[in-house]
Amino acid sequence: MTASTPPARRLAWLSAPLVLLVASAAMAHPGALPHTHGGSFVAGLMHPLSGLDHLLAMLAIGLWSCRQSSTLRRAMPLLIALGMVAGAGLAWAGVPLLGVEFGIASSVLLAGVMLACLVKLPTAVGGTLVFAFILLHGHAHGSELAPGASAALYALGFVIASVAITVVGRLAGNWLMQRDSRWLRGIGAAIAAVGGTLMLS
C-alpha cells in the first residue's frame, strides 16, 4: 500500500487479517453440529455470545439499523425479542424448520451485505426481514434446550443477550456514522465474508 491508496481500499486490506481470524473462529463453531448449553438463565445469556454466527448476525443487524427509519429503530428490540421467542416456541412445540443452520449462516451473510451497502429499507420490509432472520436464530436456540431445564429462564437469558448485542451494535453504528460511514461498510464486508464461510462449511 502506498500513501495514494484510496482509504476504502486501505480499510479493506487492513480488514483482511481480521476476516481470516474471525473465519477461523467460525470454523470452531460449525453450524452442522449442535451446541448445547443447558437451560439456566446464565446458559441462555451466554448462548448468543458463544456462537459466532448468532453474535455477528445480531451485531450486523444493530449496526445496520442505525440508518433505518426511526420507527424501525424503536421497534428493533421488540422485533428481536419476539423473533427469538417465536422461533424457540416453534422448536419447543416440535415444529421443524428446514435448513435452519444454513438460514442462520445466510442471515449473517445478508446482514453483512446490507450493512456494507448501507441499504435502507421501508419499515415494513426491514422489520419483516429482521423478524425472519431472528426466527431462525430463536429456533436454533430453542432446539438446544437441555432436557428438564427451565425454558422460561433459558429464553429470558438469550432474549436479554440478543437485544443487548443489537442495541450495542446500533449505538456503535451511530458513533461510526458520525465519523466515517466507510467503517460501517468495511465491518459489513468482513461480516459478510464470515457469513459466506459459514455457508460453505
Z-matrix of the N, CA and C atoms (Angstrom, degrees):
N
C 1 1.464
C 2 1.517 1 109.92
N 3 1.317 2 115.72 1 140.99
C 4 1.442 3 121.05 2 177.59
C 5 1.509 4 109.49 3 -114.82
N 6 1.329 5 116.45 4 173.51
C 7 1.459 6 120.83 5 -179.43
C 8 1.516 7 111.27 6 -64.31
N 9 1.361 8 116.61 7 -22.49
C 10 1.458 9 119.89 8 -178.03
C 11 1.523 10 113.01 9 -88.12
N 12 1.330 11 117.22 10 -3.05
C 13 1.457 12 120.43 11 179.62
C 14 1.528 13 109.86 12 -63.02
N 15 1.351 14 118.62 13 130.66
C 16 1.474 15 120.79 14 -179.46
C 17 1.520 16 110.93 15 -57.43
N 18 1.356 17 118.05 16 145.42
C 19 1.464 18 121.31 17 -178.40
C 20 1.523 19 113.30 18 -56.08
N 21 1.337 20 117.01 19 -39.58
C 22 1.464 21 119.98 20 -178.74
C 23 1.521 22 110.85 21 -62.86
N 24 1.359 23 115.55 22 -40.23
C 25 1.470 24 118.71 23 179.66
C 26 1.523 25 110.51 24 -69.53
N 27 1.348 26 116.47 25 -38.72
C 28 1.468 27 119.39 26 176.70
C 29 1.519 28 110.61 27 -59.69
N 30 1.347 29 115.84 28 -42.29
C 31 1.462 30 120.25 29 179.89
C 32 1.519 31 110.72 30 -62.71
N 33 1.325 32 116.18 31 -40.21
C 34 1.467 33 119.79 32 179.45
C 35 1.520 34 110.97 33 -62.79
N 36 1.358 35 116.38 34 -43.61
C 37 1.469 36 119.98 35 178.98
C 38 1.524 37 111.35 36 -64.68
N 39 1.318 38 116.32 37 -41.16
C 40 1.461 39 119.99 38 -179.42
C 41 1.524 40 111.33 39 -68.89
N 42 1.338 41 116.70 40 -28.47
C 43 1.462 42 120.61 41 -178.61
C 44 1.524 43 112.15 42 -79.99
N 45 1.338 44 116.79 43 -19.68
C 46 1.463 45 119.58 44 -174.71
C 47 1.526 46 113.66 45 -56.12
N 48 1.352 47 119.20 46 -47.65
C 49 1.472 48 118.26 47 178.50
C 50 1.530 49 112.11 48 -60.90
N 51 1.344 50 116.34 49 -36.18
C 52 1.463 51 119.50 50 178.79
C 53 1.515 52 110.43 51 -63.44
N 54 1.329 53 116.53 52 -41.92
C 55 1.464 54 120.44 53 179.05
C 56 1.521 55 110.49 54 -60.18
N 57 1.342 56 116.21 55 -43.76
C 58 1.464 57 119.50 56 -179.51
C 59 1.522 58 111.73 57 -64.56
N 60 1.333 59 116.16 58 -40.71
C 61 1.460 60 119.66 59 178.71
C 62 1.518 61 111.31 60 -64.29
N 63 1.330 62 115.45 61 -45.48
C 64 1.459 63 119.37 62 -178.46
C 65 1.515 64 111.27 63 -67.09
N 66 1.332 65 115.54 64 -38.54
C 67 1.459 66 118.96 65 178.44
C 68 1.524 67 111.04 66 -63.76
N 69 1.331 68 116.27 67 -38.48
C 70 1.466 69 119.79 68 176.95
C 71 1.518 70 111.00 69 -63.38
N 72 1.341 71 115.78 70 -40.29
C 73 1.462 72 119.16 71 177.41
C 74 1.509 73 111.18 72 -65.92
N 75 1.330 74 115.79 73 -34.32
C 76 1.465 75 119.39 74 179.71
C 77 1.522 76 110.76 75 -63.62
N 78 1.326 77 116.11 76 -35.86
C 79 1.460 78 118.92 77 -179.93
C 80 1.519 79 111.77 78 -66.42
N 81 1.330 80 116.99 79 -20.22
C 82 1.460 81 120.41 80 177.79
C 83 1.519 82 111.32 81 -79.47
N 84 1.337 83 115.47 82 -7.48
C 85 1.463 84 120.37 83 178.78
C 86 1.519 85 108.23 84 -128.53
N 87 1.354 86 117.61 85 64.09
C 88 1.456 87 120.48 86 -173.54
C 89 1.510 88 111.43 87 -65.27
N 90 1.349 89 115.75 88 137.49
C 91 1.448 90 119.72 89 -177.65
C 92 1.510 91 113.05 90 -67.44
N 93 1.340 92 118.53 91 -26.03
C 94 1.457 93 120.07 92 -176.06
C 95 1.518 94 112.54 93 -73.50
N 96 1.324 95 117.88 94 -13.29
C 97 1.451 96 120.82 95 -177.95
C 98 1.515 97 109.79 96 -108.05
N 99 1.319 98 117.72 97 131.49
C 100 1.459 99 119.72 98 179.67
C 101 1.510 100 111.07 99 -68.15
N 102 1.328 101 116.77 100 146.39
C 103 1.464 102 120.61 101 177.91
C 104 1.523 103 107.70 102 -125.44
N 105 1.302 104 116.29 103 99.28
C 106 1.447 105 122.35 104 -174.35
C 107 1.523 106 110.27 105 -91.14
N 108 1.330 107 116.14 106 132.96
C 109 1.455 108 120.85 107 -177.90
C 110 1.518 109 112.40 108 -122.28
N 111 1.327 110 118.27 109 9.89
C 112 1.454 111 119.52 110 -178.20
C 113 1.509 112 111.23 111 83.25
N 114 1.348 113 116.53 112 -167.37
C 115 1.452 114 118.41 113 -172.07
C 116 1.499 115 116.41 114 -127.29
N 117 1.318 116 119.80 115 12.27
C 118 1.453 117 120.61 116 -179.88
C 119 1.519 118 110.91 117 -78.19
N 120 1.333 119 114.65 118 169.76
C 121 1.461 120 120.42 119 177.72
C 122 1.529 121 111.01 120 -59.44
N 123 1.314 122 116.99 121 -44.36
C 124 1.471 123 121.18 122 -179.19
C 125 1.523 124 110.51 123 -64.15
N 126 1.328 125 116.74 124 -39.64
C 127 1.466 126 119.91 125 178.30
C 128 1.521 127 110.20 126 -62.69
N 129 1.327 128 116.48 127 -43.29
C 130 1.458 129 119.80 128 177.66
C 131 1.513 130 111.96 129 -64.41
N 132 1.323 131 115.41 130 -38.41
C 133 1.461 132 120.87 131 179.85
C 134 1.524 133 111.00 132 -64.53
N 135 1.333 134 116.56 133 -38.05
C 136 1.455 135 120.78 134 -176.35
C 137 1.522 136 113.14 135 -82.23
N 138 1.323 137 117.35 136 -20.90
C 139 1.461 138 120.09 137 -172.64
C 140 1.537 139 113.15 138 -58.01
N 141 1.334 140 120.15 139 -49.93
C 142 1.474 141 118.74 140 179.51
C 143 1.521 142 113.23 141 -65.51
N 144 1.340 143 117.05 142 -20.84
C 145 1.458 144 120.96 143 -179.22
C 146 1.523 145 112.06 144 -85.76
N 147 1.329 146 116.71 145 -24.13
C 148 1.463 147 120.13 146 -175.41
C 149 1.520 148 112.61 147 -89.92
N 150 1.332 149 117.52 148 -17.40
C 151 1.454 150 120.94 149 178.13
C 152 1.522 151 110.19 150 -102.75
N 153 1.323 152 117.75 151 117.04
C 154 1.457 153 120.90 152 -176.34
C 155 1.519 154 111.90 153 -60.79
N 156 1.351 155 116.69 154 -35.14
C 157 1.461 156 119.62 155 -179.96
C 158 1.528 157 110.94 156 -62.72
N 159 1.333 158 116.39 157 -45.40
C 160 1.468 159 120.34 158 179.09
C 161 1.529 160 110.60 159 -65.45
N 162 1.308 161 115.84 160 -46.53
C 163 1.461 162 120.97 161 -176.59
C 164 1.528 163 111.70 162 -59.88
N 165 1.331 164 117.01 163 -47.80
C 166 1.454 165 120.62 164 -177.38
C 167 1.520 166 112.34 165 -68.75
N 168 1.332 167 117.19 166 -36.95
C 169 1.466 168 120.01 167 179.13
C 170 1.525 169 110.31 168 -63.14
N 171 1.343 170 116.86 169 -47.90
C 172 1.467 171 120.48 170 -179.79
C 173 1.532 172 110.65 171 -63.82
N 174 1.327 173 116.22 172 -41.81
C 175 1.460 174 120.55 173 -179.38
C 176 1.526 175 110.77 174 -64.06
N 177 1.348 176 116.31 175 -44.89
C 178 1.464 177 120.47 176 -179.84
C 179 1.520 178 111.23 177 -63.23
N 180 1.337 179 117.04 178 -41.16
C 181 1.460 180 120.51 179 179.11
C 182 1.525 181 109.96 180 -63.70
N 183 1.326 182 116.48 181 -41.30
C 184 1.457 183 119.91 182 178.20
C 185 1.521 184 112.03 183 -63.49
N 186 1.336 185 116.78 184 -45.27
C 187 1.462 186 121.02 185 178.57
C 188 1.526 187 110.78 186 -62.60
N 189 1.334 188 115.77 187 -43.84
C 190 1.468 189 121.31 188 -179.46
C 191 1.522 190 111.67 189 -63.88
N 192 1.334 191 116.79 190 -35.87
C 193 1.469 192 120.63 191 -174.10
C 194 1.524 193 113.03 192 -65.96
N 195 1.337 194 117.46 193 -18.57
C 196 1.462 195 119.08 194 -176.04
C 197 1.521 196 112.20 195 -64.16
N 198 1.333 197 118.35 196 -21.15
C 199 1.470 198 121.31 197 -179.58
C 200 1.528 199 112.51 198 -102.09
N 201 1.317 200 117.40 199 3.96
C 202 1.457 201 119.75 200 -177.63
C 203 1.529 202 110.72 201 -87.92
N 204 1.331 203 116.01 202 177.96
C 205 1.462 204 120.57 203 -178.31
C 206 1.525 205 110.62 204 -62.25
N 207 1.325 206 116.32 205 155.56
C 208 1.463 207 120.24 206 179.71
C 209 1.529 208 110.73 207 -61.53
N 210 1.328 209 117.17 208 -33.12
C 211 1.471 210 120.62 209 178.38
C 212 1.518 211 110.78 210 -63.37
N 213 1.334 212 116.66 211 -46.26
C 214 1.459 213 120.52 212 -179.83
C 215 1.518 214 111.18 213 -67.53
N 216 1.322 215 117.07 214 -38.14
C 217 1.469 216 119.46 215 178.42
C 218 1.526 217 110.70 216 -62.31
N 219 1.328 218 116.20 217 -43.56
C 220 1.477 219 119.11 218 179.52
C 221 1.523 220 111.77 219 -66.77
N 222 1.333 221 116.27 220 -34.18
C 223 1.472 222 120.17 221 -176.48
C 224 1.521 223 112.97 222 -82.33
N 225 1.325 224 117.42 223 -12.67
C 226 1.462 225 120.74 224 -172.74
C 227 1.533 226 113.45 225 -56.44
N 228 1.350 227 120.39 226 -48.60
C 229 1.472 228 118.54 227 179.21
C 230 1.523 229 112.69 228 -58.47
N 231 1.342 230 116.84 229 -38.72
C 232 1.465 231 120.05 230 178.98
C 233 1.517 232 110.98 231 -68.18
N 234 1.331 233 117.62 232 -40.26
C 235 1.460 234 120.96 233 177.85
C 236 1.524 235 111.24 234 -61.78
N 237 1.328 236 115.57 235 -42.11
C 238 1.469 237 120.09 236 178.96
C 239 1.522 238 110.22 237 -62.47
N 240 1.335 239 116.36 238 -47.89
C 241 1.464 240 120.69 239 -178.16
C 242 1.532 241 111.06 240 -63.02
N 243 1.337 242 116.90 241 -46.53
C 244 1.467 243 120.33 242 -178.44
C 245 1.526 244 111.53 243 -65.49
N 246 1.334 245 116.17 244 -41.35
C 247 1.458 246 119.63 245 179.49
C 248 1.518 247 112.13 246 -63.60
N 249 1.325 248 116.44 247 -42.10
C 250 1.459 249 120.07 248 179.20
C 251 1.523 250 111.30 249 -63.79
N 252 1.340 251 115.97 250 -46.71
C 253 1.467 252 120.04 251 -178.06
C 254 1.526 253 110.69 252 -67.46
N 255 1.336 254 117.59 253 -41.27
C 256 1.469 255 120.62 254 -179.53
C 257 1.522 256 110.43 255 -64.20
N 258 1.327 257 117.00 256 -43.56
C 259 1.461 258 120.07 257 179.22
C 260 1.517 259 112.15 258 -64.31
N 261 1.333 260 116.25 259 -44.82
C 262 1.466 261 119.86 260 178.02
C 263 1.522 262 110.43 261 -63.34
N 264 1.334 263 116.57 262 -40.04
C 265 1.464 264 120.22 263 179.00
C 266 1.516 265 112.23 264 -60.04
N 267 1.332 266 116.79 265 -39.82
C 268 1.466 267 120.31 266 176.95
C 269 1.528 268 110.89 267 -62.55
N 270 1.337 269 115.69 268 -42.28
C 271 1.463 270 119.64 269 179.09
C 272 1.519 271 110.77 270 -63.66
N 273 1.336 272 117.03 271 -43.14
C 274 1.454 273 120.43 272 -178.71
C 275 1.522 274 111.99 273 -69.88
N 276 1.332 275 116.48 274 -25.57
C 277 1.472 276 120.34 275 177.82
C 278 1.522 277 111.18 276 -84.23
N 279 1.316 278 116.64 277 -0.90
C 280 1.459 279 120.57 278 178.55
C 281 1.515 280 113.88 279 80.47
N 282 1.333 281 116.72 280 18.55
C 283 1.472 282 120.84 281 179.20
C 284 1.527 283 108.82 282 -90.21
N 285 1.321 284 118.16 283 112.57
C 286 1.469 285 119.85 284 -177.75
C 287 1.524 286 111.54 285 -80.04
N 288 1.323 287 115.68 286 149.62
C 289 1.458 288 122.26 287 171.68
C 290 1.526 289 106.63 288 -120.58
N 291 1.321 290 116.14 289 124.36
C 292 1.456 291 120.01 290 -177.17
C 293 1.527 292 111.05 291 -70.87
N 294 1.316 293 114.55 292 138.15
C 295 1.461 294 119.91 293 174.57
C 296 1.512 295 115.05 294 64.85
N 297 1.328 296 117.41 295 38.24
C 298 1.461 297 120.30 296 -177.01
C 299 1.529 298 111.42 297 -60.99
N 300 1.322 299 116.96 298 -48.75
C 301 1.466 300 119.58 299 -176.82
C 302 1.525 301 111.37 300 -65.58
N 303 1.329 302 116.64 301 -39.22
C 304 1.463 303 119.71 302 176.78
C 305 1.523 304 110.02 303 -66.29
N 306 1.341 305 115.90 304 -37.99
C 307 1.458 306 120.48 305 177.76
C 308 1.516 307 111.95 306 -64.37
N 309 1.336 308 116.80 307 -38.02
C 310 1.461 309 120.88 308 178.14
C 311 1.530 310 110.24 309 -65.39
N 312 1.334 311 116.30 310 -44.88
C 313 1.464 312 119.66 311 176.87
C 314 1.527 313 110.62 312 -61.23
N 315 1.338 314 116.08 313 -39.12
C 316 1.463 315 120.36 314 178.13
C 317 1.521 316 111.13 315 -64.03
N 318 1.348 317 116.29 316 -36.50
C 319 1.468 318 119.32 317 179.66
C 320 1.528 319 110.92 318 -65.82
N 321 1.323 320 116.64 319 -35.09
C 322 1.465 321 120.33 320 176.50
C 323 1.525 322 109.48 321 -65.04
N 324 1.337 323 116.26 322 -46.61
C 325 1.454 324 121.39 323 179.84
C 326 1.531 325 111.20 324 -61.12
N 327 1.342 326 116.61 325 -50.47
C 328 1.465 327 120.50 326 -175.67
C 329 1.524 328 112.09 327 -67.65
N 330 1.336 329 116.57 328 -40.13
C 331 1.460 330 119.58 329 177.91
C 332 1.524 331 110.17 330 -63.44
N 333 1.339 332 116.25 331 -39.03
C 334 1.461 333 120.01 332 176.81
C 335 1.518 334 112.08 333 -64.80
N 336 1.328 335 116.78 334 -41.52
C 337 1.468 336 121.01 335 178.87
C 338 1.528 337 110.30 336 -64.45
N 339 1.343 338 116.95 337 -44.31
C 340 1.466 339 120.10 338 179.61
C 341 1.520 340 110.97 339 -61.24
N 342 1.330 341 115.79 340 -37.60
C 343 1.458 342 119.83 341 178.13
C 344 1.523 343 111.08 342 -70.04
N 345 1.326 344 116.25 343 -44.83
C 346 1.466 345 120.42 344 -178.75
C 347 1.524 346 111.39 345 -61.94
N 348 1.326 347 116.56 346 -34.99
C 349 1.467 348 121.24 347 -178.92
C 350 1.526 349 112.33 348 -91.89
N 351 1.347 350 116.69 349 -0.34
C 352 1.462 351 121.95 350 -178.30
C 353 1.531 352 111.23 351 51.03
N 354 1.342 353 115.08 352 45.73
C 355 1.462 354 121.41 353 -178.31
C 356 1.524 355 109.88 354 -70.07
N 357 1.324 356 115.66 355 131.56
C 358 1.462 357 121.01 356 175.14
C 359 1.521 358 107.99 357 -113.24
N 360 1.336 359 117.17 358 121.98
C 361 1.457 360 122.33 359 -175.22
C 362 1.523 361 111.12 360 -110.93
N 363 1.342 362 116.99 361 154.18
C 364 1.466 363 119.36 362 171.16
C 365 1.525 364 109.90 363 -56.52
N 366 1.306 365 116.45 364 150.01
C 367 1.471 366 120.98 365 -174.24
C 368 1.519 367 112.28 366 -54.71
N 369 1.328 368 117.46 367 -47.33
C 370 1.471 369 120.92 368 -177.19
C 371 1.528 370 111.30 369 -64.60
N 372 1.321 371 116.32 370 -41.82
C 373 1.468 372 120.41 371 -179.30
C 374 1.527 373 110.37 372 -67.58
N 375 1.328 374 116.16 373 -47.42
C 376 1.460 375 119.87 374 179.56
C 377 1.514 376 112.28 375 -62.28
N 378 1.327 377 116.86 376 -42.50
C 379 1.457 378 120.83 377 179.54
C 380 1.516 379 112.26 378 -63.84
N 381 1.330 380 116.37 379 -42.22
C 382 1.470 381 120.61 380 179.08
C 383 1.518 382 111.35 381 -64.40
N 384 1.339 383 115.59 382 -41.84
C 385 1.465 384 119.86 383 -179.46
C 386 1.524 385 110.78 384 -64.53
N 387 1.327 386 116.77 385 -44.98
C 388 1.463 387 120.48 386 178.56
C 389 1.525 388 110.75 387 -61.35
N 390 1.330 389 116.93 388 -44.77
C 391 1.462 390 120.23 389 -179.76
C 392 1.529 391 110.45 390 -60.18
N 393 1.337 392 117.14 391 -42.22
C 394 1.465 393 120.88 392 179.61
C 395 1.528 394 110.83 393 -63.15
N 396 1.341 395 116.32 394 -43.45
C 397 1.464 396 119.79 395 176.99
C 398 1.530 397 110.72 396 -58.03
N 399 1.326 398 115.41 397 -50.00
C 400 1.457 399 120.72 398 -173.48
C 401 1.520 400 111.44 399 -70.01
N 402 1.326 401 117.23 400 -30.20
C 403 1.461 402 120.57 401 176.69
C 404 1.527 403 110.59 402 -56.95
N 405 1.323 404 116.37 403 -42.22
C 406 1.465 405 120.72 404 178.87
C 407 1.524 406 111.23 405 -64.34
N 408 1.324 407 115.97 406 -42.48
C 409 1.466 408 119.75 407 179.21
C 410 1.531 409 110.47 408 -65.18
N 411 1.316 410 116.68 409 -40.87
C 412 1.458 411 120.34 410 178.33
C 413 1.524 412 111.82 411 -63.21
N 414 1.332 413 116.29 412 -39.01
C 415 1.470 414 120.25 413 178.75
C 416 1.527 415 110.60 414 -63.59
N 417 1.332 416 115.60 415 -42.76
C 418 1.472 417 119.43 416 178.55
C 419 1.522 418 110.76 417 -63.25
N 420 1.323 419 117.26 418 -42.21
C 421 1.464 420 121.01 419 178.19
C 422 1.521 421 110.03 420 -62.02
N 423 1.326 422 115.72 421 -47.69
C 424 1.468 423 119.50 422 -177.48
C 425 1.508 424 113.00 423 -62.72
N 426 1.334 425 117.24 424 -36.62
C 427 1.467 426 120.57 425 -178.09
C 428 1.517 427 112.16 426 -68.64
N 429 1.329 428 117.44 427 -14.33
C 430 1.462 429 121.29 428 -178.30
C 431 1.522 430 113.02 429 -100.58
N 432 1.330 431 116.39 430 12.46
C 433 1.462 432 120.11 431 176.28
C 434 1.527 433 109.69 432 -67.58
N 435 1.324 434 116.65 433 128.85
C 436 1.466 435 121.00 434 -179.26
C 437 1.520 436 110.15 435 -70.11
N 438 1.328 437 117.90 436 143.74
C 439 1.465 438 121.31 437 178.61
C 440 1.529 439 111.42 438 -56.04
N 441 1.317 440 116.51 439 133.60
C 442 1.455 441 121.85 440 177.85
C 443 1.513 442 114.76 441 79.23
N 444 1.324 443 117.87 442 0.10
C 445 1.464 444 120.88 443 -178.50
C 446 1.525 445 110.53 444 -83.07
N 447 1.310 446 116.30 445 164.85
C 448 1.463 447 121.96 446 -179.99
C 449 1.521 448 110.12 447 -80.67
N 450 1.334 449 116.14 448 109.80
C 451 1.456 450 121.19 449 179.56
C 452 1.527 451 110.74 450 -64.97
N 453 1.330 452 116.20 451 -37.49
C 454 1.465 453 120.33 452 -177.12
C 455 1.535 454 111.12 453 -63.94
N 456 1.340 455 116.87 454 -47.40
C 457 1.462 456 120.50 455 -179.36
C 458 1.529 457 111.25 456 -67.46
N 459 1.309 458 115.66 457 -40.05
C 460 1.463 459 120.80 458 178.93
C 461 1.531 460 109.94 459 -62.34
N 462 1.340 461 116.44 460 -46.02
C 463 1.460 462 121.15 461 179.99
C 464 1.520 463 111.27 462 -64.30
N 465 1.324 464 116.19 463 -42.26
C 466 1.457 465 119.82 464 178.93
C 467 1.529 466 110.70 465 -58.45
N 468 1.316 467 115.92 466 -42.21
C 469 1.460 468 120.39 467 179.67
C 470 1.514 469 112.70 468 -63.47
N 471 1.354 470 117.48 469 -49.78
C 472 1.464 471 117.49 470 -175.97
C 473 1.534 472 112.78 471 -74.00
N 474 1.332 473 117.34 472 -24.52
C 475 1.467 474 119.19 473 175.46
C 476 1.536 475 109.96 474 -70.19
N 477 1.325 476 116.86 475 -45.94
C 478 1.472 477 120.48 476 179.52
C 479 1.530 478 110.44 477 -60.50
N 480 1.330 479 116.86 478 -45.64
C 481 1.471 480 120.06 479 -179.03
C 482 1.522 481 111.42 480 -64.36
N 483 1.338 482 117.24 481 -42.34
C 484 1.466 483 121.26 482 -177.63
C 485 1.523 484 111.16 483 -65.63
N 486 1.330 485 116.50 484 -43.98
C 487 1.462 486 120.60 485 178.94
C 488 1.531 487 109.84 486 -64.63
N 489 1.335 488 116.63 487 -41.61
C 490 1.463 489 120.88 488 -178.89
C 491 1.528 490 110.90 489 -62.56
N 492 1.326 491 118.21 490 -43.09
C 493 1.467 492 121.39 491 179.78
C 494 1.524 493 109.88 492 -61.85
N 495 1.340 494 115.96 493 -42.73
C 496 1.462 495 120.15 494 -179.05
C 497 1.524 496 111.73 495 -65.18
N 498 1.330 497 116.84 496 -42.10
C 499 1.465 498 120.96 497 179.68
C 500 1.525 499 110.28 498 -65.50
N 501 1.324 500 117.05 499 -42.07
C 502 1.467 501 120.37 500 177.02
C 503 1.528 502 109.95 501 -60.81
N 504 1.329 503 116.20 502 -40.98
C 505 1.455 504 120.36 503 177.67
C 506 1.519 505 111.89 504 -61.04
N 507 1.327 506 116.58 505 -42.74
C 508 1.467 507 119.48 506 -179.76
C 509 1.528 508 111.19 507 -65.60
N 510 1.319 509 116.82 508 -42.42
C 511 1.470 510 120.25 509 178.52
C 512 1.530 511 110.73 510 -62.68
N 513 1.322 512 115.79 511 -41.96
C 514 1.470 513 119.60 512 177.54
C 515 1.524 514 110.55 513 -65.01
N 516 1.337 515 115.96 514 -38.77
C 517 1.458 516 120.26 515 178.18
C 518 1.518 517 112.06 516 -63.19
N 519 1.325 518 116.49 517 -42.19
C 520 1.465 519 120.35 518 177.29
C 521 1.530 520 110.73 519 -60.02
N 522 1.325 521 115.81 520 -42.92
C 523 1.463 522 121.18 521 -179.03
C 524 1.523 523 110.89 522 -64.68
N 525 1.333 524 116.26 523 -43.17
C 526 1.459 525 120.21 524 -179.21
C 527 1.525 526 111.81 525 -69.43
N 528 1.334 527 117.22 526 -37.45
C 529 1.463 528 120.83 527 -179.91
C 530 1.524 529 111.55 528 -62.67
N 531 1.327 530 116.62 529 -31.87
C 532 1.456 531 120.38 530 179.92
C 533 1.525 532 111.61 531 -73.50
N 534 1.306 533 117.01 532 -14.13
C 535 1.457 534 120.92 533 -177.69
C 536 1.531 535 111.46 534 -108.68
N 537 1.316 536 117.32 535 -64.87
C 538 1.462 537 119.41 536 -179.20
C 539 1.527 538 108.15 537 -157.99
N 540 1.328 539 116.62 538 115.28
C 541 1.466 540 121.02 539 -176.94
C 542 1.524 541 112.05 540 -66.19
N 543 1.339 542 116.86 541 -14.89
C 544 1.460 543 118.62 542 179.13
C 545 1.520 544 112.22 543 -64.71
N 546 1.340 545 116.60 544 -26.17
C 547 1.461 546 118.97 545 174.69
C 548 1.519 547 110.52 546 -64.41
N 549 1.336 548 116.54 547 -40.90
C 550 1.469 549 119.93 548 177.22
C 551 1.527 550 110.15 549 -61.98
N 552 1.321 551 115.90 550 -43.28
C 553 1.465 552 119.35 551 179.20
C 554 1.529 553 111.35 552 -61.40
N 555 1.330 554 116.18 553 -42.78
C 556 1.456 555 119.98 554 -179.87
C 557 1.518 556 112.70 555 -64.92
N 558 1.332 557 116.32 556 -42.92
C 559 1.468 558 120.78 557 177.83
C 560 1.517 559 109.98 558 -63.70
N 561 1.345 560 116.18 559 -42.26
C 562 1.458 561 120.23 560 178.54
C 563 1.514 562 111.84 561 -60.94
N 564 1.336 563 116.77 562 -41.66
C 565 1.462 564 120.42 563 178.89
C 566 1.529 565 111.10 564 -63.60
N 567 1.330 566 116.58 565 -40.54
C 568 1.468 567 120.23 566 179.17
C 569 1.528 568 110.86 567 -64.63
N 570 1.347 569 116.37 568 -42.75
C 571 1.466 570 120.23 569 179.27
C 572 1.525 571 110.27 570 -65.24
N 573 1.335 572 116.95 571 -40.96
C 574 1.465 573 120.15 572 178.02
C 575 1.522 574 111.16 573 -61.85
N 576 1.333 575 116.65 574 -38.35
C 577 1.463 576 120.44 575 178.76
C 578 1.526 577 111.02 576 -62.91
N 579 1.332 578 116.31 577 -40.65
C 580 1.461 579 119.70 578 177.90
C 581 1.528 580 109.98 579 -66.22
N 582 1.341 581 116.20 580 -41.80
C 583 1.456 582 119.65 581 178.08
C 584 1.519 583 111.42 582 -59.11
N 585 1.337 584 116.72 583 -41.90
C 586 1.460 585 119.61 584 177.40
C 587 1.526 586 111.99 585 -63.34
N 588 1.329 587 115.72 586 -38.41
C 589 1.465 588 119.84 587 177.59
C 590 1.530 589 110.91 588 -64.07
N 591 1.323 590 116.65 589 -41.54
C 592 1.464 591 121.22 590 178.73
C 593 1.523 592 111.24 591 -63.68
N 594 1.333 593 116.79 592 -38.13
C 595 1.463 594 119.86 593 179.56
C 596 1.523 595 112.04 594 -65.67
N 597 1.329 596 116.02 595 -30.70
C 598 1.465 597 120.17 596 -178.38
C 599 1.518 598 112.79 597 -87.48
N 600 1.342 599 116.91 598 -12.36
C 601 1.469 600 118.93 599 -174.64
C 602 1.520 601 110.97 600 -84.10
